[in-house]
């Protein structure tokens, strides 16, 4: 208990601390891994927190942190959209949930999962062009292989997020029908 006998006095501090520890996309998301991209984001947060909030450097880092989190949300949303289109409406969130305790279901799938993930990166726009492949999605592809849905996922991703030449924008009328 807090010294002023108010059990909720530290609530705001707890929320702020949780927000800083969240490295994936939303506050209180415990599914993040401690992969390279998480360490990059964490280091950005640490550096930002050491700067004066009124400084230009703080504002730039804050914007970069926000942009990175938004990009991660967008990628996760794309994956969830495809999973739901494949019939995994109820399972989509659990298929995308990757924690420090997640394991590859079959070590023989690792090579295939890596190949499919690389193929998704090279042949679709499911990831932004500046995206470095996240270890998180290796676990997701492994789960799709175990469910015998990895090839269907790739086909759907190719239709919904086809690769476009750099600079060519996709408007809503060009997207594949849902």
Secondary structure, 3 states (H helix, E strand, C coil): CCCCCCCCCCHHHHHHHHHHHCCCCCCCCCCCCCCHHHHHHHHHHHHHHCCCCCCHHHHHHHHHHHHHHHHHHHHHHHHHHHHHHCCCCCCHHHHHCCCCCCCCCCCCHHHHHHHHHHHHHHHECCCCCCCCCCHHHHHHHHHHHHCCCHHHHHHHHHHHCECCCCCCCCCCCCCCCC
